[in-house]
Amino acid sequence: MEPSSGTGPEKRPTVDLVKDRNGTDQILLQNPRGASVKISLHGGQVLSWKTDKGDELLFNSTKANLKPPHPVRGGIPICFPQFGTRGSLEQHGFARNKMWLVENNPPALPSFDSTGKAYVDLVLKSSDEDTMRIWPYSFEFHLRVSLALDGNLTLISRVRNINSKPFSFSIAYHTYFSISDISEVRLEGLETLDYLDNMHDRERFTEQGDALTFESEIDRVYLNSKDVVAIFDHERKRTFLIKKEGLPDVDSRFVAVVWNPWEKKARALTDLGDDEYRHMLCVDGAAIEKPITLKPGEEWTGKLHLSLVLST
Ligand SMILES: O=P(O)(O)OC[C@H]1O[C@@H](O)[C@H](O)[C@@H](O)[C@@H]1O
Protein backbone atom coordinates (compact mmCIF):
# COMPACT_ATOMS: atom_id res chain seq x y z
CA MET A 1 0.00 0.00 0.00
CA GLU A 2 1.37 3.45 -0.96
CA PRO A 3 1.28 6.34 1.54
CA SER A 4 -1.80 8.47 0.92
CA SER A 5 -1.32 12.15 0.16
CA GLY A 6 -2.53 14.99 2.38
CA THR A 7 -3.36 13.14 5.61
CA GLY A 8 0.08 11.73 6.28
CA PRO A 9 1.29 8.21 5.64
CA GLU A 10 -1.44 5.57 5.67
CA LYS A 11 -0.61 2.76 8.07
CA ARG A 12 -0.42 -0.75 6.73
CA PRO A 13 -2.32 -3.74 8.01
CA THR A 14 0.00 -5.89 10.11
CA VAL A 15 0.19 -9.61 10.90
CA ASP A 16 2.41 -10.67 13.79
CA LEU A 17 3.23 -13.84 15.63
CA VAL A 18 2.94 -13.21 19.37
CA LYS A 19 3.05 -15.42 22.47
CA ASP A 20 0.43 -15.60 25.18
CA ARG A 21 1.27 -15.85 28.92
CA ASN A 22 1.80 -19.61 28.58
CA GLY A 23 4.22 -19.15 25.69
CA THR A 24 1.67 -20.42 23.14
CA ASP A 25 1.82 -18.99 19.63
CA GLN A 26 -0.90 -16.60 18.57
CA ILE A 27 -1.42 -14.45 15.50
CA LEU A 28 -2.27 -10.78 15.89
CA LEU A 29 -3.96 -9.01 12.97
CA GLN A 30 -4.21 -5.22 13.05
CA ASN A 31 -5.87 -3.03 10.50
CA PRO A 32 -4.61 0.48 9.67
CA ARG A 33 -7.17 2.04 12.03
CA GLY A 34 -6.08 -0.04 15.02
CA ALA A 35 -8.85 -2.68 15.16
CA SER A 36 -7.41 -6.09 15.94
CA VAL A 37 -8.05 -9.82 15.93
CA LYS A 38 -6.12 -12.43 17.90
CA ILE A 39 -6.06 -16.03 16.73
CA SER A 40 -4.77 -19.10 18.50
CA LEU A 41 -3.07 -21.84 16.51
CA HIS A 42 -4.68 -24.21 18.97
CA GLY A 43 -8.05 -24.87 17.33
CA GLY A 44 -7.44 -22.30 14.58
CA GLN A 45 -9.60 -20.26 16.87
CA VAL A 46 -10.29 -16.54 16.88
CA LEU A 47 -9.90 -15.51 20.53
CA SER A 48 -10.39 -11.78 20.40
CA TRP A 49 -11.91 -9.20 18.06
CA LYS A 50 -11.42 -5.58 19.08
CA THR A 51 -12.65 -2.31 17.65
CA ASP A 52 -10.23 0.52 16.85
CA LYS A 53 -11.12 1.92 20.31
CA GLY A 54 -10.00 -1.31 21.95
CA ASP A 55 -13.48 -2.62 22.87
CA GLU A 56 -13.63 -6.42 22.97
CA LEU A 57 -16.49 -7.86 20.93
CA LEU A 58 -16.09 -11.55 21.74
CA PHE A 59 -16.76 -13.13 25.10
CA ASN A 60 -13.96 -15.09 26.77
CA SER A 61 -14.51 -16.80 30.08
CA THR A 62 -12.20 -15.77 32.92
CA LYS A 63 -12.01 -19.50 33.66
CA ALA A 64 -11.25 -20.59 30.09
CA ASN A 65 -8.60 -23.28 29.82
CA LEU A 66 -6.19 -22.11 27.13
CA LYS A 67 -3.94 -25.14 27.30
CA PRO A 68 -4.27 -27.63 24.43
CA PRO A 69 -6.10 -29.93 23.98
CA HIS A 70 -8.94 -28.25 25.91
CA PRO A 71 -11.46 -26.33 23.86
CA VAL A 72 -11.54 -22.65 24.81
CA ARG A 73 -14.72 -21.26 26.41
CA GLY A 74 -15.00 -18.14 24.30
CA GLY A 75 -13.99 -16.56 20.99
CA ILE A 76 -14.93 -18.54 17.88
CA PRO A 77 -14.16 -22.26 18.21
CA ILE A 78 -14.70 -24.16 14.97
CA CYS A 79 -16.81 -27.28 15.28
CA PHE A 80 -15.68 -29.76 12.61
CA PRO A 81 -16.32 -32.41 11.28
CA GLN A 82 -19.16 -32.95 13.75
CA PHE A 83 -21.52 -30.64 15.56
CA GLY A 84 -22.48 -31.45 19.16
CA THR A 85 -23.07 -35.12 19.78
CA ARG A 86 -24.53 -35.83 16.33
CA GLY A 87 -22.02 -38.54 15.51
CA SER A 88 -19.45 -40.83 17.07
CA LEU A 89 -16.72 -38.24 17.60
CA GLU A 90 -16.08 -36.12 20.70
CA GLN A 91 -18.52 -33.23 21.26
CA HIS A 92 -18.19 -30.67 18.39
CA GLY A 93 -15.52 -32.74 16.59
CA PHE A 94 -11.75 -32.57 16.85
CA ALA A 95 -10.78 -29.42 14.92
CA ARG A 96 -11.07 -27.12 17.94
CA ASN A 97 -8.62 -29.29 19.89
CA LYS A 98 -5.91 -29.59 17.25
CA MET A 99 -2.90 -27.42 16.50
CA TRP A 100 -3.33 -25.66 13.16
CA LEU A 101 -0.44 -24.41 11.01
CA VAL A 102 0.13 -21.04 9.40
CA GLU A 103 -0.03 -21.56 5.65
CA ASN A 104 2.29 -19.42 3.58
CA ASN A 105 1.15 -20.52 0.13
CA PRO A 106 -2.54 -21.42 0.38
CA PRO A 107 -4.46 -22.46 -2.73
CA ALA A 108 -5.57 -19.32 -4.60
CA LEU A 109 -8.78 -17.69 -3.41
CA PRO A 110 -9.73 -15.75 -6.57
CA SER A 111 -12.69 -13.76 -5.22
CA PHE A 112 -10.78 -12.33 -2.26
CA ASP A 113 -10.02 -8.60 -2.34
CA SER A 114 -7.09 -7.99 0.02
CA THR A 115 -7.18 -4.16 -0.11
CA GLY A 116 -6.57 -2.73 3.37
CA LYS A 117 -7.17 -6.11 5.00
CA ALA A 118 -5.01 -7.83 7.58
CA TYR A 119 -5.37 -11.56 7.06
CA VAL A 120 -3.79 -14.89 7.80
CA ASP A 121 -4.19 -18.38 6.35
CA LEU A 122 -4.26 -21.42 8.59
CA VAL A 123 -4.57 -25.06 7.70
CA LEU A 124 -5.55 -28.29 9.41
CA LYS A 125 -4.68 -31.54 7.67
CA SER A 126 -5.65 -35.08 8.49
CA SER A 127 -2.02 -36.03 8.73
CA ASP A 128 -1.71 -37.29 12.28
CA GLU A 129 -2.47 -40.86 13.33
CA ASP A 130 -4.88 -39.83 16.07
CA THR A 131 -7.15 -38.02 13.61
CA MET A 132 -7.02 -40.82 11.05
CA ARG A 133 -7.93 -43.35 13.72
CA ILE A 134 -11.12 -41.57 14.72
CA TRP A 135 -12.01 -40.10 11.30
CA PRO A 136 -10.31 -42.10 8.52
CA TYR A 137 -10.52 -39.54 5.72
CA SER A 138 -7.85 -37.39 4.14
CA PHE A 139 -8.85 -33.75 4.11
CA GLU A 140 -7.46 -30.26 4.15
CA PHE A 141 -9.25 -27.48 5.98
CA HIS A 142 -7.98 -24.07 4.84
CA LEU A 143 -9.11 -21.17 6.97
CA ARG A 144 -8.58 -17.51 6.09
CA VAL A 145 -9.25 -15.02 8.88
CA SER A 146 -9.48 -11.50 7.63
CA LEU A 147 -9.94 -8.12 9.31
CA ALA A 148 -11.14 -5.37 6.98
CA LEU A 149 -10.45 -1.63 7.18
CA ASP A 150 -13.95 -1.04 8.60
CA GLY A 151 -13.26 -3.57 11.39
CA ASN A 152 -15.40 -6.35 9.88
CA LEU A 153 -14.22 -9.88 10.51
CA THR A 154 -14.53 -12.64 7.92
CA LEU A 155 -13.73 -16.33 8.24
CA ILE A 156 -13.51 -18.22 4.97
CA SER A 157 -13.36 -22.00 5.25
CA ARG A 158 -12.43 -24.33 2.45
CA VAL A 159 -12.70 -28.03 3.10
CA ARG A 160 -11.12 -30.28 0.51
CA ASN A 161 -11.50 -34.00 0.04
CA ILE A 162 -8.07 -35.40 -0.85
CA ASN A 163 -9.28 -38.91 -0.13
CA SER A 164 -10.19 -41.68 -2.55
CA LYS A 165 -13.67 -42.01 -1.03
CA PRO A 166 -16.42 -39.49 -0.25
CA PHE A 167 -16.92 -38.09 3.24
CA SER A 168 -19.54 -35.97 4.98
CA PHE A 169 -19.07 -33.31 7.61
CA SER A 170 -20.82 -30.63 9.61
CA ILE A 171 -19.32 -27.29 10.52
CA ALA A 172 -20.21 -24.51 12.95
CA TYR A 173 -18.55 -21.22 13.80
CA HIS A 174 -19.38 -21.36 17.49
CA THR A 175 -19.28 -17.60 18.09
CA TYR A 176 -19.40 -16.25 21.66
CA PHE A 177 -20.58 -12.63 21.41
CA SER A 178 -19.82 -10.32 24.30
CA ILE A 179 -23.05 -8.66 25.45
CA SER A 180 -24.04 -6.29 28.26
CA ASP A 181 -26.65 -8.61 29.79
CA ILE A 182 -28.47 -11.63 28.35
CA SER A 183 -31.80 -10.34 29.68
CA GLU A 184 -31.39 -7.05 27.81
CA VAL A 185 -30.46 -8.16 24.27
CA ARG A 186 -32.68 -9.27 21.40
CA LEU A 187 -32.00 -11.42 18.39
CA GLU A 188 -33.62 -10.73 15.03
CA GLY A 189 -33.73 -12.73 11.83
CA LEU A 190 -35.02 -16.06 13.14
CA GLU A 191 -38.73 -15.18 13.41
CA THR A 192 -41.12 -17.80 11.98
CA LEU A 193 -38.32 -20.30 11.31
CA ASP A 194 -38.48 -23.93 12.33
CA TYR A 195 -35.96 -25.02 14.92
CA LEU A 196 -34.76 -28.21 16.55
CA ASP A 197 -34.68 -27.90 20.30
CA ASN A 198 -31.61 -29.60 21.77
CA MET A 199 -33.24 -29.37 25.18
CA HIS A 200 -36.15 -31.53 23.95
CA ASP A 201 -34.41 -34.35 22.05
CA ARG A 202 -34.12 -32.18 18.93
CA GLU A 203 -37.89 -31.99 18.56
CA ARG A 204 -39.00 -29.60 15.80
CA PHE A 205 -40.88 -26.41 16.70
CA THR A 206 -41.73 -23.20 14.85
CA GLU A 207 -40.59 -19.85 16.19
CA GLN A 208 -43.44 -17.48 16.85
CA GLY A 209 -43.69 -13.76 17.18
CA ASP A 210 -41.06 -11.10 17.04
CA ALA A 211 -37.43 -10.96 17.94
CA LEU A 212 -36.05 -13.46 20.44
CA THR A 213 -35.38 -12.32 23.98
CA PHE A 214 -33.90 -14.48 26.71
CA GLU A 215 -35.05 -15.45 30.18
CA SER A 216 -33.84 -19.05 30.52
CA GLU A 217 -31.47 -21.61 29.01
CA ILE A 218 -31.64 -21.90 25.22
CA ASP A 219 -30.05 -24.48 22.90
CA ARG A 220 -31.62 -24.48 19.44
CA VAL A 221 -30.75 -25.10 15.82
CA TYR A 222 -32.76 -22.77 13.55
CA LEU A 223 -33.23 -24.27 10.10
CA ASN A 224 -32.69 -22.55 6.76
CA SER A 225 -31.71 -19.38 8.54
CA LYS A 226 -31.70 -16.15 6.58
CA ASP A 227 -28.53 -14.54 5.32
CA VAL A 228 -28.33 -12.03 8.17
CA VAL A 229 -29.07 -12.45 11.85
CA ALA A 230 -28.70 -9.46 14.20
CA ILE A 231 -28.02 -9.17 17.95
CA PHE A 232 -29.23 -5.84 19.33
CA ASP A 233 -27.50 -4.72 22.52
CA HIS A 234 -29.25 -1.52 23.47
CA GLU A 235 -27.23 -0.84 26.59
CA ARG A 236 -23.90 -1.00 24.80
CA LYS A 237 -25.43 0.79 21.84
CA ARG A 238 -24.19 -1.80 19.44
CA THR A 239 -25.59 -4.35 17.02
CA PHE A 240 -23.79 -7.40 15.70
CA LEU A 241 -24.64 -8.55 12.21
CA ILE A 242 -23.93 -12.19 11.45
CA LYS A 243 -23.87 -13.00 7.78
CA LYS A 244 -23.08 -16.34 6.26
CA GLU A 245 -22.51 -17.42 2.70
CA GLY A 246 -22.00 -20.79 1.13
CA LEU A 247 -22.02 -22.09 -2.40
CA PRO A 248 -25.50 -21.84 -3.96
CA ASP A 249 -26.28 -25.52 -3.62
CA VAL A 250 -25.56 -25.57 0.09
CA ASP A 251 -27.18 -22.26 1.03
CA SER A 252 -30.33 -23.92 2.28
CA ARG A 253 -28.24 -26.06 4.60
CA PHE A 254 -27.11 -23.12 6.66
CA VAL A 255 -28.62 -22.97 10.08
CA ALA A 256 -28.14 -20.75 13.10
CA VAL A 257 -27.43 -22.26 16.49
CA VAL A 258 -28.44 -20.18 19.51
CA TRP A 259 -27.01 -21.16 22.90
CA ASN A 260 -26.88 -19.76 26.40
CA PRO A 261 -26.44 -22.20 29.31
CA TRP A 262 -28.13 -19.95 31.89
CA GLU A 263 -27.49 -20.14 35.60
CA LYS A 264 -27.77 -23.82 36.48
CA LYS A 265 -25.77 -25.19 33.54
CA ALA A 266 -23.20 -22.40 33.89
CA ARG A 267 -22.49 -23.60 37.44
CA ALA A 268 -21.86 -27.09 36.09
CA LEU A 269 -19.30 -25.85 33.53
CA THR A 270 -15.89 -25.69 35.18
CA ASP A 271 -14.53 -23.26 32.59
CA LEU A 272 -17.31 -20.68 32.96
CA GLY A 273 -17.76 -18.33 35.92
CA ASP A 274 -21.11 -18.70 37.72
CA ASP A 275 -22.50 -15.37 36.48
CA GLU A 276 -20.63 -15.14 33.21
CA TYR A 277 -23.53 -16.62 31.22
CA ARG A 278 -25.13 -13.17 31.55
CA HIS A 279 -22.46 -11.61 29.35
CA MET A 280 -22.34 -14.12 26.49
CA LEU A 281 -24.60 -15.24 23.68
CA CYS A 282 -23.56 -17.89 21.18
CA VAL A 283 -24.99 -17.50 17.71
CA ASP A 284 -23.29 -19.87 15.29
CA GLY A 285 -23.42 -19.80 11.52
CA ALA A 286 -23.42 -23.51 10.76
CA ALA A 287 -24.17 -26.34 8.34
CA ILE A 288 -25.45 -29.16 10.51
CA GLU A 289 -28.90 -30.37 9.61
CA LYS A 290 -27.90 -31.82 6.27
CA PRO A 291 -24.19 -32.59 6.44
CA ILE A 292 -22.09 -31.64 3.43
CA THR A 293 -20.77 -34.51 1.33
CA LEU A 294 -17.63 -34.13 -0.75
CA LYS A 295 -16.54 -36.59 -3.42
CA PRO A 296 -12.81 -37.20 -3.95
CA GLY A 297 -11.19 -33.97 -5.19
CA GLU A 298 -14.18 -31.76 -4.32
CA GLU A 299 -13.99 -28.62 -2.20
CA TRP A 300 -16.60 -26.73 -0.18
CA THR A 301 -16.36 -23.06 0.70
CA GLY A 302 -18.32 -21.34 3.47
CA LYS A 303 -18.00 -17.82 4.83
CA LEU A 304 -18.90 -16.20 8.10
CA HIS A 305 -18.98 -12.42 8.05
CA LEU A 306 -19.28 -10.47 11.31
CA SER A 307 -19.81 -6.73 11.52
CA LEU A 308 -20.70 -4.19 14.13
CA VAL A 309 -23.08 -1.26 13.91
CA LEU A 310 -22.79 1.41 16.60
CA SER A 311 -25.68 3.66 17.49
CA THR A 312 -25.51 6.95 19.35
O1 LIG B 1 -19.25 -27.24 26.22
P1 LIG B 1 -19.09 -27.29 24.72
O2 LIG B 1 -18.64 -28.64 24.23
O3 LIG B 1 -18.21 -26.20 24.21
O4 LIG B 1 -20.53 -27.08 24.11
C1 LIG B 1 -21.28 -25.97 24.48
C2 LIG B 1 -22.63 -25.95 23.78
O5 LIG B 1 -22.43 -25.71 22.40
C3 LIG B 1 -23.65 -25.46 21.70
O6 LIG B 1 -23.38 -25.12 20.39
C4 LIG B 1 -24.50 -26.70 21.76
O7 LIG B 1 -25.70 -26.48 21.05
C5 LIG B 1 -24.76 -27.05 23.21
O8 LIG B 1 -25.54 -28.23 23.29
C6 LIG B 1 -23.45 -27.22 23.96
O9 LIG B 1 -23.71 -27.45 25.32
The ligand as an ORCA input file, in Angstrom:
! r2SCAN-3c Opt
* xyz 0 1
  O     -19.255    -27.235     26.220
  P     -19.091    -27.292     24.722
  O     -18.636    -28.643     24.233
  O     -18.211    -26.197     24.212
  O     -20.527    -27.077     24.110
  C     -21.278    -25.972     24.479
  C     -22.633    -25.952     23.785
  O     -22.428    -25.708     22.404
  C     -23.651    -25.462     21.698
  O     -23.376    -25.119     20.386
  C     -24.497    -26.699     21.758
  O     -25.704    -26.479     21.054
  C     -24.764    -27.052     23.207
  O     -25.542    -28.234     23.287
  C     -23.455    -27.221     23.959
  O     -23.712    -27.453     25.323
*
